[in-house]
Amino acid sequence: MDSSSVDGNKGNPFTKVPIEITVSVGKARPLVKDLLLLDQDSILELDRTIDQPVELFVGNRLIAKGELQELEGDKAGQLAVRLTEVINIQESL
């Protein structure tokens, strides 16, 4: 993120409002009969491979793409996303 665009919003109170970002790793499209058979240890096949980027959304708006990462150190095992592509949100509003 460009620091000049962040600095330009210093007086805007909305910059301190938290938002929720949803990370989508893929979609599954099972038949209803297969959905009804799902149980613990069932495997639900997604439409993506492990090496394809994940998508980040705010609401239904795509804001970025990235790669899943595992944090190290005192947060070892926690998932994170390394951004590989960021959509210019201000232009798309």
Chimera marker file (.cmm) of the C-alpha trace (Angstrom):
<marker_set name="trace">
<marker id="1" x="0.000" y="0.000" z="0.000" r="1" g="1" b="0" radius="0.5"/>
<marker id="2" x="1.347" y="3.433" z="-0.932" r="1" g="1" b="0" radius="0.5"/>
<marker id="3" x="2.090" y="5.429" z="2.246" r="1" g="1" b="0" radius="0.5"/>
<marker id="4" x="1.039" y="8.700" z="0.587" r="1" g="1" b="0" radius="0.5"/>
<marker id="5" x="-2.500" y="7.371" z="0.064" r="1" g="1" b="0" radius="0.5"/>
<marker id="6" x="-2.647" y="6.271" z="3.700" r="1" g="1" b="0" radius="0.5"/>
<marker id="7" x="-1.316" y="9.647" z="4.922" r="1" g="1" b="0" radius="0.5"/>
<marker id="8" x="-3.943" y="11.440" z="2.834" r="1" g="1" b="0" radius="0.5"/>
<marker id="9" x="-6.681" y="9.777" z="4.911" r="1" g="1" b="0" radius="0.5"/>
<marker id="10" x="-5.419" y="10.887" z="8.364" r="1" g="1" b="0" radius="0.5"/>
<marker id="11" x="-8.552" y="12.935" z="9.091" r="1" g="1" b="0" radius="0.5"/>
<marker id="12" x="-10.963" y="10.294" z="7.794" r="1" g="1" b="0" radius="0.5"/>
<marker id="13" x="-12.562" y="8.476" z="10.770" r="1" g="1" b="0" radius="0.5"/>
<marker id="14" x="-13.492" y="5.490" z="8.585" r="1" g="1" b="0" radius="0.5"/>
<marker id="15" x="-9.837" y="4.462" z="8.268" r="1" g="1" b="0" radius="0.5"/>
<marker id="16" x="-10.013" y="3.141" z="11.855" r="1" g="1" b="0" radius="0.5"/>
<marker id="17" x="-13.056" y="0.928" z="11.240" r="1" g="1" b="0" radius="0.5"/>
<marker id="18" x="-12.134" y="-2.783" z="11.163" r="1" g="1" b="0" radius="0.5"/>
<marker id="19" x="-13.244" y="-4.820" z="8.171" r="1" g="1" b="0" radius="0.5"/>
<marker id="20" x="-13.485" y="-8.540" z="7.596" r="1" g="1" b="0" radius="0.5"/>
<marker id="21" x="-11.536" y="-10.079" z="4.728" r="1" g="1" b="0" radius="0.5"/>
<marker id="22" x="-12.619" y="-13.500" z="3.490" r="1" g="1" b="0" radius="0.5"/>
<marker id="23" x="-9.950" y="-15.735" z="1.944" r="1" g="1" b="0" radius="0.5"/>
<marker id="24" x="-11.356" y="-18.153" z="-0.633" r="1" g="1" b="0" radius="0.5"/>
<marker id="25" x="-9.320" y="-21.284" z="-1.334" r="1" g="1" b="0" radius="0.5"/>
<marker id="26" x="-11.835" y="-22.701" z="-3.796" r="1" g="1" b="0" radius="0.5"/>
<marker id="27" x="-15.379" y="-23.896" z="-4.344" r="1" g="1" b="0" radius="0.5"/>
<marker id="28" x="-16.997" y="-27.310" z="-4.230" r="1" g="1" b="0" radius="0.5"/>
<marker id="29" x="-20.047" y="-28.241" z="-6.280" r="1" g="1" b="0" radius="0.5"/>
<marker id="30" x="-21.310" y="-31.593" z="-5.016" r="1" g="1" b="0" radius="0.5"/>
<marker id="31" x="-24.683" y="-33.018" z="-5.915" r="1" g="1" b="0" radius="0.5"/>
<marker id="32" x="-27.273" y="-32.761" z="-3.141" r="1" g="1" b="0" radius="0.5"/>
<marker id="33" x="-27.214" y="-36.562" z="-2.728" r="1" g="1" b="0" radius="0.5"/>
<marker id="34" x="-23.434" y="-36.404" z="-2.162" r="1" g="1" b="0" radius="0.5"/>
<marker id="35" x="-23.787" y="-33.469" z="0.223" r="1" g="1" b="0" radius="0.5"/>
<marker id="36" x="-26.234" y="-35.474" z="2.336" r="1" g="1" b="0" radius="0.5"/>
<marker id="37" x="-23.652" y="-38.272" z="2.627" r="1" g="1" b="0" radius="0.5"/>
<marker id="38" x="-20.894" y="-36.023" z="4.026" r="1" g="1" b="0" radius="0.5"/>
<marker id="39" x="-19.637" y="-37.096" z="7.424" r="1" g="1" b="0" radius="0.5"/>
<marker id="40" x="-16.553" y="-36.637" z="9.580" r="1" g="1" b="0" radius="0.5"/>
<marker id="41" x="-13.421" y="-37.529" z="7.553" r="1" g="1" b="0" radius="0.5"/>
<marker id="42" x="-15.250" y="-37.064" z="4.229" r="1" g="1" b="0" radius="0.5"/>
<marker id="43" x="-13.201" y="-35.324" z="1.553" r="1" g="1" b="0" radius="0.5"/>
<marker id="44" x="-14.789" y="-32.483" z="-0.372" r="1" g="1" b="0" radius="0.5"/>
<marker id="45" x="-12.986" y="-31.831" z="-3.653" r="1" g="1" b="0" radius="0.5"/>
<marker id="46" x="-12.355" y="-28.179" z="-4.530" r="1" g="1" b="0" radius="0.5"/>
<marker id="47" x="-12.063" y="-26.614" z="-7.966" r="1" g="1" b="0" radius="0.5"/>
<marker id="48" x="-8.449" y="-25.495" z="-7.407" r="1" g="1" b="0" radius="0.5"/>
<marker id="49" x="-5.057" y="-27.056" z="-6.934" r="1" g="1" b="0" radius="0.5"/>
<marker id="50" x="-2.829" y="-26.365" z="-3.942" r="1" g="1" b="0" radius="0.5"/>
<marker id="51" x="-0.439" y="-24.204" z="-5.978" r="1" g="1" b="0" radius="0.5"/>
<marker id="52" x="-3.125" y="-21.845" z="-7.344" r="1" g="1" b="0" radius="0.5"/>
<marker id="53" x="-3.575" y="-18.445" z="-5.674" r="1" g="1" b="0" radius="0.5"/>
<marker id="54" x="-6.255" y="-17.819" z="-3.076" r="1" g="1" b="0" radius="0.5"/>
<marker id="55" x="-8.621" y="-14.865" z="-3.469" r="1" g="1" b="0" radius="0.5"/>
<marker id="56" x="-9.297" y="-12.188" z="-0.851" r="1" g="1" b="0" radius="0.5"/>
<marker id="57" x="-12.723" y="-10.554" z="-0.678" r="1" g="1" b="0" radius="0.5"/>
<marker id="58" x="-14.331" y="-7.734" z="1.254" r="1" g="1" b="0" radius="0.5"/>
<marker id="59" x="-17.999" y="-8.581" z="0.966" r="1" g="1" b="0" radius="0.5"/>
<marker id="60" x="-18.327" y="-9.836" z="-2.594" r="1" g="1" b="0" radius="0.5"/>
<marker id="61" x="-15.586" y="-7.541" z="-3.965" r="1" g="1" b="0" radius="0.5"/>
<marker id="62" x="-12.274" y="-9.146" z="-4.940" r="1" g="1" b="0" radius="0.5"/>
<marker id="63" x="-9.464" y="-7.045" z="-3.445" r="1" g="1" b="0" radius="0.5"/>
<marker id="64" x="-6.355" y="-9.224" z="-3.850" r="1" g="1" b="0" radius="0.5"/>
<marker id="65" x="-4.849" y="-12.621" z="-4.655" r="1" g="1" b="0" radius="0.5"/>
<marker id="66" x="-2.126" y="-14.403" z="-2.775" r="1" g="1" b="0" radius="0.5"/>
<marker id="67" x="-0.405" y="-17.561" z="-1.572" r="1" g="1" b="0" radius="0.5"/>
<marker id="68" x="-1.132" y="-19.367" z="1.672" r="1" g="1" b="0" radius="0.5"/>
<marker id="69" x="1.792" y="-19.304" z="4.092" r="1" g="1" b="0" radius="0.5"/>
<marker id="70" x="2.430" y="-20.836" z="7.485" r="1" g="1" b="0" radius="0.5"/>
<marker id="71" x="3.816" y="-18.436" z="10.078" r="1" g="1" b="0" radius="0.5"/>
<marker id="72" x="6.923" y="-19.339" z="12.059" r="1" g="1" b="0" radius="0.5"/>
<marker id="73" x="8.251" y="-18.523" z="15.512" r="1" g="1" b="0" radius="0.5"/>
<marker id="74" x="5.731" y="-17.947" z="18.290" r="1" g="1" b="0" radius="0.5"/>
<marker id="75" x="2.886" y="-18.107" z="15.744" r="1" g="1" b="0" radius="0.5"/>
<marker id="76" x="4.034" y="-21.363" z="14.134" r="1" g="1" b="0" radius="0.5"/>
<marker id="77" x="1.185" y="-23.239" z="12.516" r="1" g="1" b="0" radius="0.5"/>
<marker id="78" x="-0.978" y="-20.146" z="12.013" r="1" g="1" b="0" radius="0.5"/>
<marker id="79" x="-2.045" y="-19.483" z="8.429" r="1" g="1" b="0" radius="0.5"/>
<marker id="80" x="-1.369" y="-16.225" z="6.636" r="1" g="1" b="0" radius="0.5"/>
<marker id="81" x="-1.560" y="-14.948" z="3.056" r="1" g="1" b="0" radius="0.5"/>
<marker id="82" x="1.339" y="-13.446" z="1.108" r="1" g="1" b="0" radius="0.5"/>
<marker id="83" x="-0.245" y="-11.014" z="-1.356" r="1" g="1" b="0" radius="0.5"/>
<marker id="84" x="0.835" y="-11.501" z="-4.958" r="1" g="1" b="0" radius="0.5"/>
<marker id="85" x="-1.667" y="-9.161" z="-6.628" r="1" g="1" b="0" radius="0.5"/>
<marker id="86" x="-3.606" y="-6.241" z="-5.148" r="1" g="1" b="0" radius="0.5"/>
<marker id="87" x="-6.588" y="-4.699" z="-6.927" r="1" g="1" b="0" radius="0.5"/>
<marker id="88" x="-6.645" y="-0.894" z="-6.881" r="1" g="1" b="0" radius="0.5"/>
<marker id="89" x="-9.702" y="-0.524" z="-4.652" r="1" g="1" b="0" radius="0.5"/>
<marker id="90" x="-9.948" y="3.257" z="-4.982" r="1" g="1" b="0" radius="0.5"/>
<marker id="91" x="-10.201" y="3.043" z="-8.790" r="1" g="1" b="0" radius="0.5"/>
<marker id="92" x="-12.897" y="0.361" z="-8.643" r="1" g="1" b="0" radius="0.5"/>
<marker id="93" x="-15.201" y="2.281" z="-6.253" r="1" g="1" b="0" radius="0.5"/>
<link id1="1" id2="2" r="1" g="1" b="0" radius="0.2"/>
<link id1="2" id2="3" r="1" g="1" b="0" radius="0.2"/>
<link id1="3" id2="4" r="1" g="1" b="0" radius="0.2"/>
<link id1="4" id2="5" r="1" g="1" b="0" radius="0.2"/>
<link id1="5" id2="6" r="1" g="1" b="0" radius="0.2"/>
<link id1="6" id2="7" r="1" g="1" b="0" radius="0.2"/>
<link id1="7" id2="8" r="1" g="1" b="0" radius="0.2"/>
<link id1="8" id2="9" r="1" g="1" b="0" radius="0.2"/>
<link id1="9" id2="10" r="1" g="1" b="0" radius="0.2"/>
<link id1="10" id2="11" r="1" g="1" b="0" radius="0.2"/>
<link id1="11" id2="12" r="1" g="1" b="0" radius="0.2"/>
<link id1="12" id2="13" r="1" g="1" b="0" radius="0.2"/>
<link id1="13" id2="14" r="1" g="1" b="0" radius="0.2"/>
<link id1="14" id2="15" r="1" g="1" b="0" radius="0.2"/>
<link id1="15" id2="16" r="1" g="1" b="0" radius="0.2"/>
<link id1="16" id2="17" r="1" g="1" b="0" radius="0.2"/>
<link id1="17" id2="18" r="1" g="1" b="0" radius="0.2"/>
<link id1="18" id2="19" r="1" g="1" b="0" radius="0.2"/>
<link id1="19" id2="20" r="1" g="1" b="0" radius="0.2"/>
<link id1="20" id2="21" r="1" g="1" b="0" radius="0.2"/>
<link id1="21" id2="22" r="1" g="1" b="0" radius="0.2"/>
<link id1="22" id2="23" r="1" g="1" b="0" radius="0.2"/>
<link id1="23" id2="24" r="1" g="1" b="0" radius="0.2"/>
<link id1="24" id2="25" r="1" g="1" b="0" radius="0.2"/>
<link id1="25" id2="26" r="1" g="1" b="0" radius="0.2"/>
<link id1="26" id2="27" r="1" g="1" b="0" radius="0.2"/>
<link id1="27" id2="28" r="1" g="1" b="0" radius="0.2"/>
<link id1="28" id2="29" r="1" g="1" b="0" radius="0.2"/>
<link id1="29" id2="30" r="1" g="1" b="0" radius="0.2"/>
<link id1="30" id2="31" r="1" g="1" b="0" radius="0.2"/>
<link id1="31" id2="32" r="1" g="1" b="0" radius="0.2"/>
<link id1="32" id2="33" r="1" g="1" b="0" radius="0.2"/>
<link id1="33" id2="34" r="1" g="1" b="0" radius="0.2"/>
<link id1="34" id2="35" r="1" g="1" b="0" radius="0.2"/>
<link id1="35" id2="36" r="1" g="1" b="0" radius="0.2"/>
<link id1="36" id2="37" r="1" g="1" b="0" radius="0.2"/>
<link id1="37" id2="38" r="1" g="1" b="0" radius="0.2"/>
<link id1="38" id2="39" r="1" g="1" b="0" radius="0.2"/>
<link id1="39" id2="40" r="1" g="1" b="0" radius="0.2"/>
<link id1="40" id2="41" r="1" g="1" b="0" radius="0.2"/>
<link id1="41" id2="42" r="1" g="1" b="0" radius="0.2"/>
<link id1="42" id2="43" r="1" g="1" b="0" radius="0.2"/>
<link id1="43" id2="44" r="1" g="1" b="0" radius="0.2"/>
<link id1="44" id2="45" r="1" g="1" b="0" radius="0.2"/>
<link id1="45" id2="46" r="1" g="1" b="0" radius="0.2"/>
<link id1="46" id2="47" r="1" g="1" b="0" radius="0.2"/>
<link id1="47" id2="48" r="1" g="1" b="0" radius="0.2"/>
<link id1="48" id2="49" r="1" g="1" b="0" radius="0.2"/>
<link id1="49" id2="50" r="1" g="1" b="0" radius="0.2"/>
<link id1="50" id2="51" r="1" g="1" b="0" radius="0.2"/>
<link id1="51" id2="52" r="1" g="1" b="0" radius="0.2"/>
<link id1="52" id2="53" r="1" g="1" b="0" radius="0.2"/>
<link id1="53" id2="54" r="1" g="1" b="0" radius="0.2"/>
<link id1="54" id2="55" r="1" g="1" b="0" radius="0.2"/>
<link id1="55" id2="56" r="1" g="1" b="0" radius="0.2"/>
<link id1="56" id2="57" r="1" g="1" b="0" radius="0.2"/>
<link id1="57" id2="58" r="1" g="1" b="0" radius="0.2"/>
<link id1="58" id2="59" r="1" g="1" b="0" radius="0.2"/>
<link id1="59" id2="60" r="1" g="1" b="0" radius="0.2"/>
<link id1="60" id2="61" r="1" g="1" b="0" radius="0.2"/>
<link id1="61" id2="62" r="1" g="1" b="0" radius="0.2"/>
<link id1="62" id2="63" r="1" g="1" b="0" radius="0.2"/>
<link id1="63" id2="64" r="1" g="1" b="0" radius="0.2"/>
<link id1="64" id2="65" r="1" g="1" b="0" radius="0.2"/>
<link id1="65" id2="66" r="1" g="1" b="0" radius="0.2"/>
<link id1="66" id2="67" r="1" g="1" b="0" radius="0.2"/>
<link id1="67" id2="68" r="1" g="1" b="0" radius="0.2"/>
<link id1="68" id2="69" r="1" g="1" b="0" radius="0.2"/>
<link id1="69" id2="70" r="1" g="1" b="0" radius="0.2"/>
<link id1="70" id2="71" r="1" g="1" b="0" radius="0.2"/>
<link id1="71" id2="72" r="1" g="1" b="0" radius="0.2"/>
<link id1="72" id2="73" r="1" g="1" b="0" radius="0.2"/>
<link id1="73" id2="74" r="1" g="1" b="0" radius="0.2"/>
<link id1="74" id2="75" r="1" g="1" b="0" radius="0.2"/>
<link id1="75" id2="76" r="1" g="1" b="0" radius="0.2"/>
<link id1="76" id2="77" r="1" g="1" b="0" radius="0.2"/>
<link id1="77" id2="78" r="1" g="1" b="0" radius="0.2"/>
<link id1="78" id2="79" r="1" g="1" b="0" radius="0.2"/>
<link id1="79" id2="80" r="1" g="1" b="0" radius="0.2"/>
<link id1="80" id2="81" r="1" g="1" b="0" radius="0.2"/>
<link id1="81" id2="82" r="1" g="1" b="0" radius="0.2"/>
<link id1="82" id2="83" r="1" g="1" b="0" radius="0.2"/>
<link id1="83" id2="84" r="1" g="1" b="0" radius="0.2"/>
<link id1="84" id2="85" r="1" g="1" b="0" radius="0.2"/>
<link id1="85" id2="86" r="1" g="1" b="0" radius="0.2"/>
<link id1="86" id2="87" r="1" g="1" b="0" radius="0.2"/>
<link id1="87" id2="88" r="1" g="1" b="0" radius="0.2"/>
<link id1="88" id2="89" r="1" g="1" b="0" radius="0.2"/>
<link id1="89" id2="90" r="1" g="1" b="0" radius="0.2"/>
<link id1="90" id2="91" r="1" g="1" b="0" radius="0.2"/>
<link id1="91" id2="92" r="1" g="1" b="0" radius="0.2"/>
<link id1="92" id2="93" r="1" g="1" b="0" radius="0.2"/>
</marker_set>
